[in-house]
Amino acid sequence: MKALIYKNNNIELVEKPYPQILNSRDAIVKVTLSSICTSDLHIKHGFVPFAKEGVTLGHEFVGEIVELGSEVKNLRVGDRVSANCETFCGECYFCKRGFINNCEHGGWELGCKIDGCQAEYVRVPFADTGLTKIPDSLSYENALFVGDILSSGYFGAEMLGEAETVAVIGAGPVGLCAMMSAKVLGAKKIIAIDINSSRLNIAREQKLADYVFNPMECDIEQEIMNLTDNRGADGVIEAAGGENTFELAWKIARPNSVVALVAMYENNQVLPLPDMYGKNLIFKTGGVDAVHCKKLLDFISEGKMNTDFLITHSFDFKDIIRAYDFFEKEKDACLKIGIK
């Protein structure tokens, strides 16, 4: 079968054997739709040191189960499923506490340490925890982002607790999902911040943000103070991972609030404790504990969430190298790519 692999800090489309059941909780899934994640680009450029040379890339996908291990529960061959970006056993110390990103037997495996979804078929370990059945009322497109970027956005919003005024830095796919999630979780006022005006327009048009600000055009700190009686935002989600966005996140947070960091940084960030002394901030970080996939599918079924607008471009799998190039170079025009 055809598969896209990571090789020598680049990508290559090659022939690979079809995956086989290796453990009793495995499933083999026929990939019907996948997407490219920014973290795939991080692997391509060598920013993920634990990514294995020659691994098939990709961890964001939906598909149909074609084979199951003998101990997989609650799933059947033929089920349409959404895949979790995390591989987790559900039984270890961390999994039992909901910290599946730190699973003692998994974590971020697919498309990094083991072969991922940018192929015709993929083996999914711990399928009974890592795959969620898609309701009959939903399409593959409706469910594509549940196990990764929607879970990441929800994770960021959930980390804030009961925050009425939420500022989201970064109006890319994860940031937009964070806004969507914050609204579902009860935020009364959502502020979108990005240097990309077209993405801010999407946040406004999709009614995900009540206010949008471009730091190239205004004083963000002052705008936030104007909206919050000079207190600052009740919670901040940093979904950009830019050079100055970490600093902006703690500066616009009100004292005694939470800053949720869901961005994947390429460089170390500075925590200037003397400068922020007295703000009494709590910093919470990802990777994502994507434990709410069933709930998120229910939200989509109920019309409380909709991520369809994120698919701005589509490519056939045979053109996946061109899709990567487009996704990397056309970020102003492209949110997410659907690959069939």
VOBA-1610 file (N, C-alpha, C; in pm, whole numbers, padded with zeros to 5 digits, always signed):
BEGIN
Met+00084-00119+00000Met+00000+00000+00000Met+00088+00124+00000Lys+00032+00237-00041Lys+00103+00364-00039Lys+00100+00423+00103Ala+00214+00483+00142Ala+00223+00547+00273Ala+00320+00664+00265Leu+00289+00769+00340Leu+00377+00886+00345Leu+00465+00874+00467Ile+00597+00874+00447Ile+00688+00852+00559Ile+00776+00975+00584Tyr+00827+00981+00707Tyr+00925+01081+00748Tyr+01064+01024+00724Lys+01147+01097+00646Lys+01281+01046+00615Lys+01376+01163+00591Asn+01484+01165+00667Asn+01590+01266+00650Asn+01534+01409+00655Asn+01452+01435+00756Asn+01390+01568+00772Asn+01313+01610+00648Asn+01244+01513+00590Asn+01159+01539+00475Asn+01051+01432+00470Ile+00971+01432+00365Ile+00865+01333+00350Ile+00879+01264+00216Glu+00828+01138+00210Glu+00841+01059+00088Glu+00723+00963+00079Leu+00664+00949-00039Leu+00554+00855-00061Leu+00614+00724-00109Val+00589+00617-00032Val+00652+00488-00060Val+00549+00376-00054Glu+00593+00256-00093Glu+00513+00135-00075Glu+00550+00071+00059Lys+00446+00034+00135Lys+00466-00037+00261Lys+00372-00156+00268Pro+00406-00259+00346Pro+00313-00371+00363Pro+00187-00327+00436Tyr+00077-00396+00411Tyr-00045-00369+00486Tyr-00022-00401+00633Pro-00078-00321+00723Pro-00059-00347+00866Pro-00127-00476+00910Gln-00075-00535+01016Gln-00129-00660+01070Gln-00165-00641+01217Ile-00258-00721+01264Ile-00290-00725+01407Ile-00168-00780+01481Leu-00119-00701+01578Leu-00003-00744+01657Leu-00041-00779+01801Asn-00146-00716+01850Asn-00190-00738+01988Asn-00342-00754+01991Ser-00390-00812+02097Ser-00532-00849+02102Ser-00626-00729+02110Arg-00574-00611+02141Arg-00659-00491+02146Arg-00637-00400+02025Asp-00572-00452+01922Asp-00550-00375+01799Asp-00673-00374+01710Ala-00680-00274+01624Ala-00774-00272+01512Ala-00699-00229+01387Ile-00744-00278+01273Ile-00697-00228+01144Ile-00809-00142+01087Val-00776-00020+01052Val-00876+00076+01004Val-00841+00117+00861Lys-00941+00112+00774Lys-00926+00169+00640Lys-00947+00319+00651Val-00848+00396+00613Val-00854+00542+00629Val-00940+00599+00516Thr-01049+00665+00552Thr-01137+00725+00452Thr-01112+00875+00437Leu-01063+00940+00542Leu-01037+01084+00538Leu-00935+01116+00647Ser-00834+01193+00611Ser-00734+01234+00709Ser-00703+01381+00690Ser-00618+01433+00777Ser-00577+01572+00766Ser-00431+01586+00806Ile-00375+01701+00776Ile-00237+01733+00813Ile-00239+01825+00933Cys-00159+01794+01032Cys-00151+01875+01153Cys-00018+01950+01153Thr-00016+02065+01219Thr+00109+02140+01230Thr+00219+02056+01294Ser+00181+01966+01385Ser+00282+01881+01447Ser+00345+01784+01345Asp+00272+01751+01237Asp+00334+01673+01129Asp+00446+01752+01064Leu+00424+01883+01050Leu+00531+01969+00995Leu+00649+01976+01091His+00620+01978+01222His+00728+01980+01320His+00815+01854+01306Ile+00750+01739+01284Ile+00827+01616+01262Ile+00909+01628+01134Lys+00845+01671+01027Lys+00913+01683+00898Lys+01042+01763+00910His+01041+01868+00992His+01157+01956+01002His+01249+01922+01119Gly+01225+01807+01183Gly+01317+01759+01284Gly+01300+01818+01422Phe+01182+01880+01451Phe+01161+01942+01581Phe+01105+01844+01685Val+01080+01719+01646Val+01026+01618+01738Val+01129+01506+01748Pro+01218+01513+01846Pro+01332+01420+01849Pro+01293+01274+01867Phe+01176+01246+01926Phe+01139+01106+01946Phe+01063+01047+01826Ala+01042+01127+01720Ala+00981+01074+01597Ala+01079+00979+01529Lys+01029+00863+01486Lys+01116+00760+01430Lys+01133+00778+01279Glu+01256+00765+01235Glu+01288+00770+01093Glu+01211+00658+01021Gly+01147+00693+00910Gly+01074+00595+00832Gly+00932+00571+00876Val+00886+00640+00982Val+00750+00621+01031Val+00650+00681+00933Thr+00536+00615+00918Thr+00426+00672+00840Thr+00365+00785+00921Leu+00353+00901+00862Leu+00304+01019+00933Leu+00151+01018+00949Gly+00103+01109+01035Gly-00040+01134+01046Gly-00106+01071+01167His-00192+01149+01233His-00264+01099+01351His-00406+01154+01358Glu-00448+01228+01255Glu-00580+01292+01256Glu-00662+01231+01143Phe-00757+01140+01178Phe-00827+01068+01073Phe-00957+01004+01121Val-01036+00966+01023Val-01156+00885+01045Val-01150+00770+00945Gly-01227+00665+00971Gly-01222+00553+00880Gly-01318+00443+00920Glu-01298+00326+00859Glu-01385+00210+00881Glu-01301+00093+00931Ile-01348+00030+01037Ile-01278-00086+01093Ile-01291-00205+00997Val-01177-00266+00962Val-01179-00383+00874Val-01132-00510+00944Glu-01068-00494+01060Glu-01022-00611+01135Glu-01004-00572+01281Leu-01036-00667+01372Leu-01027-00640+01515Leu-00953-00751+01586Gly-00876-00711+01689Gly-00815-00808+01777Gly-00920-00874+01865Ser-00884-00987+01925Ser-00981-01071+01998Ser-01035-01007+02125Glu-00965-00907+02181Glu-01009-00849+02308Glu-01064-00707+02295Val-01090-00661+02175Val-01145-00527+02157Val-01293-00528+02192Lys-01332-00437+02280Lys-01471-00431+02327Lys-01546-00316+02261Asn-01677-00335+02245Asn-01771-00230+02205Asn-01749-00177+02063Leu-01672-00247+01982Leu-01653-00209+01843Leu-01670-00332+01755Arg-01711-00307+01629Arg-01731-00417+01535Arg-01666-00383+01401Val-01633-00488+01327Val-01589-00468+01190Val-01701-00398+01113Gly-01665-00295+01037Gly-01763-00217+00963Gly-01802-00088+01030Asp-01769-00073+01159Asp-01799+00053+01229Asp-01721+00169+01167Arg-01790+00282+01153Arg-01721+00406+01116Arg-01669+00469+01245Val-01543+00509+01245Val-01482+00553+01370Val-01399+00680+01351Ser-01392+00756+01459Ser-01301+00870+01469Ser-01186+00829+01559Ala-01064+00864+01519Ala-00945+00819+01594Ala-00897+00926+01691Asn-00858+00881+01808Asn-00795+00968+01907Asn-00648+00988+01868Cys-00599+01110+01882Cys-00458+01135+01850Cys-00364+01071+01951Glu-00418+01033+02067Glu-00336+00968+02170Glu-00363+00819+02172Thr-00259+00741+02195Thr-00271+00598+02218Thr-00268+00576+02369Phe-00373+00512+02424Phe-00375+00497+02570Phe-00446+00368+02610Cys-00392+00306+02716Cys-00441+00176+02759Cys-00570+00183+02838Gly-00591+00294+02909Gly-00711+00308+02992Gly-00700+00244+03128Glu-00587+00182+03159Glu-00575+00103+03281Glu-00461+00145+03373Cys-00363+00220+03323Cys-00247+00254+03405Cys-00279+00369+03501Tyr-00183+00405+03584Tyr-00200+00511+03684Tyr-00251+00639+03620Phe-00189+00683+03512Phe-00226+00811+03450Phe-00360+00802+03378Cys-00384+00694+03305Cys-00511+00680+03232Cys-00630+00682+03327Lys-00618+00614+03440Lys-00730+00609+03534Lys-00763+00746+03592Arg-00669+00839+03584Arg-00691+00976+03633Arg-00718+01074+03519Gly-00735+01021+03398Gly-00768+01105+03283Gly-00650+01168+03214Phe-00527+01134+03256Phe-00407+01195+03198Phe-00352+01106+03088Ile-00430+01089+02981Ile-00396+00987+02882Ile-00273+01022+02799Asn-00239+01152+02793Asn-00118+01190+02722Asn+00006+01128+02787Asn-00006+01092+02914Asn+00106+01034+02988Asn+00089+00885+03011Cys+00005+00821+02931Cys-00016+00677+02945Cys+00118+00604+02950Glu+00130+00512+03045Glu+00255+00439+03062Glu+00284+00345+02945His+00183+00320+02862His+00200+00227+02750His+00171+00294+02616Gly+00158+00428+02617Gly+00123+00495+02492Gly+00166+00640+02490Gly+00069+00730+02470Gly+00097+00872+02451Gly+00082+00906+02304Trp+00160+01002+02258Trp+00156+01036+02115Trp+00241+00933+02041Glu+00173+00833+01988Glu+00239+00724+01919Glu+00216+00730+01768Leu+00088+00736+01727Leu+00053+00730+01585Leu+00119+00843+01506Gly+00185+00805+01400Gly+00247+00905+01314Gly+00372+00967+01372Cys+00422+00909+01481Cys+00541+00963+01547Cys+00636+00850+01585Lys+00587+00761+01671Lys+00669+00646+01711Lys+00628+00519+01638Ile+00500+00512+01599Ile+00451+00398+01520Ile+00379+00452+01397Asp+00358+00366+01298Asp+00300+00411+01173Asp+00161+00475+01194Gly+00142+00589+01128Gly+00018+00664+01142Gly-00076+00647+01025Cys-00162+00748+01004Cys-00280+00734+00920Cys-00263+00780+00776Gln-00149+00839+00742Gln-00136+00889+00605Gln-00090+00776+00513Ala-00183+00678+00506Ala-00166+00555+00430Ala-00306+00502+00401Glu-00313+00393+00328Glu-00446+00337+00297Glu-00509+00270+00419Tyr-00425+00207+00501Tyr-00473+00140+00621Tyr-00378+00171+00736Val-00429+00160+00860Val-00346+00188+00976Val-00383+00093+01089Arg-00282+00048+01163Arg-00306-00030+01285Arg-00321+00064+01402Val-00430+00049+01478Val-00455+00132+01595Val-00446+00047+01721Pro-00342+00066+01804Pro-00335-00008+01931Pro-00443+00041+02029Phe-00478-00044+02124Phe-00579-00010+02224Phe-00702+00053+02156Ala-00752-00019+02056Ala-00859+00036+01972Ala-00984+00069+02053Asp-01012-00008+02159Asp-01135+00016+02236Asp-01129+00147+02314Thr-01011+00204+02335Thr-01002+00337+02396Thr-00971+00445+02292Gly-00898+00408+02185Gly-00851+00507+02089Gly-00942+00532+01971Leu-01049+00454+01956Leu-01144+00474+01848Leu-01283+00498+01905Thr-01353+00593+01848Thr-01489+00625+01893Thr-01584+00611+01776Lys-01691+00535+01795Lys-01787+00512+01688Lys-01857+00642+01650Ile-01867+00668+01520Ile-01932+00789+01470Ile-02082+00764+01460Pro-02165+00851+01518Pro-02310+00833+01505Pro-02353+00831+01359Asp-02460+00757+01330Asp-02508+00744+01193Asp-02546+00879+01133Ser-02583+00976+01217Ser-02628+01106+01168Ser-02513+01195+01121Leu-02389+01155+01149Leu-02274+01238+01116Leu-02194+01179+01001Ser-02135+01268+00921Ser-02049+01226+00811Ser-01906+01212+00862Tyr-01820+01154+00778Tyr-01679+01150+00811Tyr-01623+01291+00828Glu-01667+01383+00742Glu-01619+01521+00751Glu-01659+01583+00885Asn-01781+01557+00930Asn-01828+01611+01058Asn-01738+01569+01173Ala-01684+01447+01165Ala-01612+01387+01278Ala-01461+01393+01267Leu-01409+01449+01158Leu-01266+01439+01129Leu-01178+01495+01240Phe-01218+01605+01302Phe-01127+01675+01393Phe-01152+01645+01541Val-01244+01552+01567Val-01282+01524+01707Val-01165+01478+01791Gly-01082+01389+01737Gly-00977+01327+01818Gly-00849+01405+01832Asp-00841+01522+01766Asp-00717+01598+01775Asp-00746+01746+01803Ile-00768+01826+01698Ile-00772+01970+01722Ile-00896+02013+01801Leu-01011+01945+01782Leu-01127+01981+01863Leu-01104+01940+02008Ser-01045+01823+02028Ser-01009+01781+02164Ser-00907+01876+02226Ser-00813+01926+02146Ser-00712+02019+02197Ser-00776+02151+02239Gly-00867+02202+02155Gly-00937+02325+02190Gly-01021+02309+02315Tyr-01090+02194+02324Tyr-01173+02167+02442Tyr-01086+02153+02567Phe-00972+02088+02552Phe-00876+02072+02661Phe-00833+02208+02715Gly-00802+02300+02624Gly-00762+02434+02666Gly-00873+02506+02739Ala-00995+02498+02685Ala-01108+02567+02749Ala-01140+02504+02884Glu-01132+02373+02892Glu-01163+02303+03017Glu-01062+02339+03126Met-00936+02359+03089Met-00833+02392+03187Met-00859+02526+03255Leu-00938+02613+03192Leu-00964+02745+03250Leu-01064+02741+03364Gly-01141+02634+03373Gly-01245+02631+03475Gly-01360+02724+03438Glu-01419+02791+03536Glu-01533+02878+03511Glu-01487+03020+03482Ala-01444+03041+03359Ala-01396+03173+03318Ala-01502+03241+03233Glu-01545+03360+03274Glu-01650+03430+03199Glu-01594+03502+03078Thr-01479+03566+03093Thr-01415+03635+02981Thr-01289+03558+02942Val-01291+03502+02821Val-01182+03417+02775Val-01115+03482+02655Ala-00983+03499+02662Ala-00905+03547+02548Ala-00832+03430+02486Val-00843+03416+02355Val-00775+03308+02283Val-00674+03370+02188Ile-00547+03338+02211Ile-00440+03389+02125Ile-00414+03286+02016Gly-00440+03325+01892Gly-00426+03234+01780Gly-00563+03192+01729Ala-00597+03236+01608Ala-00725+03201+01547Ala-00707+03098+01437Gly-00606+03012+01456Gly-00590+02898+01368Gly-00688+02789+01408Pro-00677+02669+01350Pro-00774+02563+01379Pro-00792+02530+01527Val-00682+02516+01602Val-00695+02484+01745Val-00757+02602+01820Gly-00713+02723+01789Gly-00770+02840+01854Gly-00917+02854+01828Leu-00960+02832+01704Leu-01103+02839+01671Leu-01181+02732+01746Cys-01123+02612+01758Cys-01188+02506+01835Cys-01193+02541+01984Ala-01091+02612+02033Ala-01090+02655+02172Ala-01202+02756+02197Met-01222+02848+02103Met-01332+02945+02116Met-01467+02874+02119Met-01483+02780+02026Met-01606+02702+02018Met-01632+02629+02150Ser-01527+02572+02205Ser-01539+02494+02329Ser-01567+02585+02448Ala-01499+02699+02454Ala-01522+02792+02565Ala-01668+02837+02567Lys-01725+02859+02449Lys-01865+02900+02441Lys-01957+02789+02494Val-01931+02665+02453Val-02012+02552+02500Val-02000+02535+02651Leu-01880+02566+02705Leu-01857+02550+02849Leu-01905+02671+02931Gly-01963+02770+02864Gly-02031+02875+02939Gly-01965+03011+02943Ala-01856+03032+02867Ala-01793+03165+02866Ala-01893+03267+02812Lys-01896+03383+02876Lys-01990+03488+02836Lys-01930+03582+02733Lys-01799+03596+02733Lys-01732+03691+02643Lys-01604+03625+02593Ile-01591+03612+02460Ile-01474+03547+02400Ile-01402+03646+02310Ile-01272+03657+02332Ile-01188+03753+02259Ile-01087+03676+02175Ala-01088+03700+02044Ala-00993+03634+01953Ala-00880+03731+01918Ile-00756+03680+01924Ile-00638+03762+01895Ile-00552+03691+01792Asp-00519+03761+01683Asp-00434+03702+01580Asp-00382+03813+01491Ile-00268+03789+01427Ile-00215+03887+01332Ile-00269+03863+01192Asn-00347+03756+01176Asn-00406+03721+01047Asn-00551+03768+01046Ser-00578+03875+00974Ser-00713+03934+00975Ser-00817+03841+00914Ser-00778+03761+00814Ser-00875+03671+00753Ser-00921+03565+00852Arg-00832+03520+00939Arg-00871+03422+01040Arg-00957+03487+01148Leu-00928+03610+01181Leu-01015+03682+01274Leu-01155+03698+01215Asn-01163+03721+01085Asn-01293+03732+01020Asn-01370+03601+01029Ile-01298+03488+01017Ile-01364+03359+01032Ile-01420+03344+01172Ala-01342+03383+01272Ala-01390+03375+01411Ala-01517+03458+01429Arg-01520+03573+01365Arg-01638+03660+01375Arg-01756+03602+01297Glu-01729+03560+01173Glu-01837+03510+01087Glu-01899+03381+01142Gln-01817+03296+01204Gln-01868+03173+01262Gln-01928+03195+01401Lys-01928+03319+01445Lys-01985+03357+01576Lys-01916+03283+01691Leu-01783+03267+01677Leu-01704+03203+01781Leu-01644+03305+01876Ala-01632+03430+01834Ala-01572+03534+01916Ala-01663+03657+01918Asp-01669+03721+02036Asp-01746+03844+02050Asp-01664+03966+02011Tyr-01532+03955+02027Tyr-01440+04064+01992Tyr-01320+04004+01923Val-01268+04072+01822Val-01147+04026+01753Val-01047+04141+01748Phe-00921+04108+01776Phe-00815+04210+01778Phe-00691+04161+01706Asn-00635+04250+01626Asn-00509+04224+01558Asn-00401+04309+01625Pro-00300+04248+01688Pro-00197+04325+01759Pro-00113+04414+01668Met-00123+04392+01536Met-00055+04480+01443Met-00131+04612+01425Glu-00254+04614+01473Glu-00340+04729+01450Glu-00386+04800+01577Cys-00356+04741+01693Cys-00403+04803+01818Cys-00314+04759+01934Asp-00334+04822+02048Asp-00264+04785+02171Asp-00349+04678+02241Ile-00308+04552+02228Ile-00390+04442+02279Ile-00413+04454+02430Glu-00307+04481+02504Glu-00322+04490+02649Glu-00425+04594+02688Gln-00421+04708+02622Gln-00516+04814+02655Gln-00658+04775+02615Glu-00672+04709+02500Glu-00805+04667+02456Glu-00866+04568+02555Ile-00784+04476+02604Ile-00834+04378+02702Ile-00874+04448+02831Met-00794+04543+02875Met-00827+04617+02996Met-00957+04695+02978Asn-00977+04753+02861Asn-01100+04828+02835Asn-01224+04740+02845Leu-01209+04612+02807Leu-01324+04521+02807Leu-01349+04456+02942Thr-01254+04469+03035Thr-01262+04392+03159Thr-01252+04478+03285Asp-01288+04605+03274Asp-01278+04696+03389Asp-01139+04696+03449Asn-01038+04692+03360Asn-00897+04699+03399Asn-00848+04579+03480Arg-00921+04467+03470Arg-00877+04349+03545Arg-00789+04258+03461Gly-00823+04240+03333Gly-00762+04139+03248Gly-00857+04023+03227Ala-00825+03936+03135Ala-00912+03823+03101Ala-00917+03722+03216Asp-01036+03662+03237Asp-01052+03561+03341Asp-00974+03434+03310Gly-00949+03411+03183Gly-00870+03296+03139Gly-00813+03324+03003Val-00694+03272+02977Val-00628+03292+02848Val-00587+03156+02793Ile-00619+03131+02666Ile-00575+03011+02597Ile-00472+03053+02493Glu-00350+03002+02506Glu-00242+03034+02412Glu-00234+02922+02310Ala-00285+02950+02189Ala-00292+02848+02084Ala-00209+02887+01963Ala-00120+02984+01978Ala-00043+03033+01864Ala+00099+02978+01862Gly+00166+02980+01977Gly+00304+02929+01982Gly+00403+03017+01910Gly+00373+03147+01902Gly+00461+03239+01833Gly+00571+03293+01922Glu+00650+03383+01866Glu+00767+03434+01937Glu+00729+03516+02060Asn+00621+03591+02050Asn+00584+03680+02160Asn+00451+03645+02225Thr+00389+03536+02180Thr+00253+03509+02227Thr+00249+03456+02370Phe+00353+03386+02413Phe+00357+03340+02552Phe+00359+03460+02647Glu+00442+03558+02615Glu+00449+03679+02698Glu+00315+03753+02698Leu+00252+03764+02581Leu+00123+03831+02574Leu+00020+03759+02660Ala+00025+03626+02662Ala-00075+03548+02735Ala-00076+03584+02883Trp+00040+03588+02947Trp+00038+03618+03091Trp+00014+03765+03118Lys+00049+03850+03022Lys+00027+03994+03044Lys-00121+04032+03040Ile-00200+03964+02956Ile-00342+04002+02945Ile-00431+03924+03042Ala-00372+03828+03116Ala-00449+03753+03215Ala-00466+03836+03341Arg-00585+03832+03399Arg-00606+03904+03525Arg-00536+03829+03638Pro-00507+03897+03748Pro-00449+03828+03864Pro-00537+03711+03908Asn-00473+03605+03954Asn-00541+03486+04007Asn-00622+03411+03901Ser-00576+03416+03777Ser-00646+03344+03671Ser-00557+03233+03616Val-00608+03164+03513Val-00538+03051+03454Val-00496+03086+03311Val-00372+03050+03278Val-00323+03059+03141Val-00304+02915+03090Ala-00383+02877+02989Ala-00376+02742+02934Ala-00291+02744+02808Leu-00187+02665+02807Leu-00091+02663+02696Leu-00114+02536+02614Val-00180+02550+02499Val-00204+02434+02413Val-00120+02441+02286Ala-00046+02550+02269Ala+00043+02563+02152Ala+00161+02467+02166Met+00216+02428+02050Met+00338+02347+02049Met+00453+02438+02007Tyr+00539+02471+02103Tyr+00647+02566+02077Tyr+00767+02497+02014Glu+00836+02571+01928Glu+00959+02521+01869Glu+01082+02565+01948Asn+01065+02667+02033Asn+01177+02718+02113Asn+01136+02729+02259Asn+01233+02731+02349Asn+01206+02750+02491Asn+01145+02887+02516Gln+01056+02892+02615Gln+00995+03018+02655Gln+01050+03062+02790Val+01048+03193+02814Val+01101+03249+02938Val+00986+03277+03034Leu+01002+03232+03157Leu+00902+03259+03261Leu+00959+03368+03352Pro+00927+03495+03325Pro+00989+03606+03399Pro+00920+03629+03534Leu+00954+03548+03630Leu+00885+03551+03759Leu+00889+03688+03828Pro+01000+03761+03825Pro+00996+03894+03889Pro+00894+03988+03824Asp+00882+03982+03690Asp+00790+04072+03621Asp+00645+04039+03649Met+00615+03910+03671Met+00475+03872+03693Met+00444+03852+03842Tyr+00540+03888+03926Tyr+00518+03868+04071Tyr+00392+03942+04116Gly+00310+03874+04193Gly+00188+03934+04245Gly+00065+03906+04160Lys+00084+03855+04037Lys-00033+03822+03956Lys-00093+03688+03998Asn-00015+03606+04067Asn-00066+03479+04121Asn-00130+03392+04014Leu-00061+03378+03903Leu-00116+03305+03789Leu-00092+03154+03802Ile-00182+03078+03742Ile-00165+02934+03729Ile-00145+02904+03580Phe-00034+02837+03547Phe-00009+02796+03410Phe-00040+02646+03397Lys-00121+02612+03298Lys-00151+02472+03268Lys-00109+02444+03124Thr-00052+02325+03101Thr+00006+02298+02969Thr-00048+02169+02909Gly-00038+02156+02775Gly-00066+02033+02701Gly+00064+01961+02676Gly+00069+01840+02620Gly-00025+01782+02525Gly-00163+01748+02575Val-00246+01730+02477Val-00388+01715+02501Val-00420+01581+02568Asp-00506+01587+02669Asp-00569+01466+02724Asp-00706+01456+02657Ala-00709+01385+02545Ala-00830+01381+02461Ala-00926+01274+02511Val-00987+01302+02625Val-01073+01202+02690Val-01221+01225+02664His-01257+01325+02584His-01398+01361+02568His-01450+01340+02426Cys-01392+01245+02351Cys-01432+01229+02211Cys-01580+01196+02195Lys-01632+01108+02278Lys-01775+01074+02271Lys-01860+01197+02299Lys-01824+01274+02399Lys-01898+01396+02433Lys-01894+01495+02317Leu-01778+01510+02254Leu-01765+01605+02144Leu-01847+01562+02024Leu-01852+01432+01995Leu-01939+01383+01888Leu-02085+01411+01921Asp-02121+01398+02048Asp-02259+01431+02088Asp-02288+01579+02068Phe-02192+01664+02104Phe-02211+01808+02084Phe-02234+01839+01935Ile-02157+01773+01849Ile-02173+01795+01705Ile-02310+01745+01660Ser-02351+01628+01708Ser-02482+01573+01673Ser-02596+01665+01716Glu-02576+01731+01830Glu-02680+01819+01885Glu-02676+01960+01826Gly-02581+01986+01737Gly-02570+02118+01675Gly-02503+02223+01761Lys-02440+02180+01871Lys-02372+02275+01959Lys-02231+02309+01909Met-02177+02223+01824Met-02045+02245+01764Met-02052+02206+01617Asn-01967+02270+01538Asn-01957+02237+01396Asn-01819+02277+01348Thr-01743+02179+01303Thr-01606+02207+01257Thr-01592+02194+01105Asp-01702+02178+01035Asp-01694+02157+00889Asp-01622+02271+00818Phe-01640+02394+00868Phe-01582+02511+00801Phe-01429+02508+00803Leu-01370+02425+00888Leu-01224+02420+00897Leu-01161+02356+00774Ile-01235+02271+00702Ile-01181+02207+00582Ile-01191+02307+00468Thr-01083+02378+00444Thr-01084+02481+00339Thr-01031+02429+00206His-00959+02316+00209His-00904+02260+00086His-00904+02108+00094Ser-00914+02043-00022Ser-00914+01897-00029Ser-00814+01849-00134Phe-00750+01735-00105Phe-00655+01673-00197Phe-00679+01523-00199Asp-00650+01460-00312Asp-00647+01315-00318Asp-00519+01265-00251Phe-00525+01145-00197Phe-00408+01091-00127Phe-00285+01084-00217Lys-00305+01057-00343Lys-00190+01049-00435Lys-00116+01182-00446Asp-00182+01290-00408Asp-00121+01423-00414Asp-00081+01475-00276Ile-00058+01385-00181Ile-00037+01427-00043Ile+00091+01509-00025Ile+00194+01483-00102Ile+00317+01565-00090Ile+00286+01708-00132Arg+00208+01723-00238Arg+00167+01858-00280Arg+00079+01922-00173Ala-00004+01841-00105Ala-00089+01892+00001Ala-00006+01946+00118Tyr+00100+01873+00154Tyr+00190+01920+00260Tyr+00253+02054+00222Asp+00299+02062+00099Asp+00362+02185+00053Asp+00263+02302+00058Phe+00141+02276+00015Phe+00038+02380+00016Phe+00006+02423+00159Phe-00011+02324+00248Phe-00046+02353+00388Phe+00062+02437+00455Glu+00188+02408+00421Glu+00298+02478+00484Glu+00316+02619+00429Lys+00293+02637+00300Lys+00323+02764+00236Lys+00203+02858+00226Glu+00082+02805+00239Glu-00038+02886+00218Glu-00120+02900+00346Lys-00052+02924+00458Lys-00122+02928+00586Lys-00225+03040+00593Asp-00203+03148+00520Asp-00300+03257+00523Asp-00432+03214+00459Ala-00423+03123+00362Ala-00543+03085+00288Ala-00601+02953+00334Cys-00525+02875+00408Cys-00563+02737+00440Cys-00577+02717+00590Leu-00691+02664+00632Leu-00706+02624+00772Leu-00669+02476+00787Lys-00749+02389+00728Lys-00720+02246+00733Lys-00746+02183+00597Ile-00673+02077+00570Ile-00687+02006+00444Ile-00750+01869+00469Gly-00847+01834+00386Gly-00904+01700+00388Gly-00836+01617+00281Ile-00786+01498+00318Ile-00716+01411+00224Ile-00793+01280+00212Lys-00837+01251+00090Lys-00918+01130+00067Lys-00836+01027-00010
//
